[in-house]
Structures are given as C-alpha cells and as structure tokens.
Amino acid sequence: MVVIRLARGGAKARPFFNIVVSDKRNRRDGRFIERIGFYNPIATASEESIRVAQDRLTYWMSVGAQASPTVERLVSQAAKKAA
C-alpha cells in the first residue's frame, strides 16, 4: 500500500520533516516515491512552516494513497491558514 507520511530530517533537537509518498513497507526515513512538501515545526513567524503541492496530494489520494493522521491534520491546518 502507498502512504503519505512524514520523513524526519534536520539535526538533533532541530527537526525538519519532508512530506513524502512511499510504500508502507519502507522505513520512515527510507526510500520514497515522491516528495510533495515539507513541514518545519520550529519555523519563526517570518519563515514558511508548511508547504504542500496540493495537485500532487490530490493525485496520490485519487489513486488510493492513504495519508497518515499527522499529515491529514497538517494539510487541514495549512488549508485553514491559506483561506
């Protein structure tokens, strides 16, 4: 099954997450199919904290990919912030 989830990057105590599409059997930070955005939980007010390629997210959801609960929450927050 294909899932949309977060892959952790960044340094110790300075997390940075990529929003990726990957096979469920792969490790969290392992191989992925496509990177569709990022999430920076420690972004300041002047920096962008989340970016998602909405067209690619819609495409992957239409072909059966399932988003993790965290990704669903982040995407809905980003949509509220954009509106």
Secondary structure, DSSP 4 states (H G I P E B T S, - for coil): -EEEEEEEEEETTEEEEEEEEEETTS-TTS--SEEEEEE-TT--TTS--EEE-HHHHHHHHHTT-EE-HHHHHHHHHHHHHH-
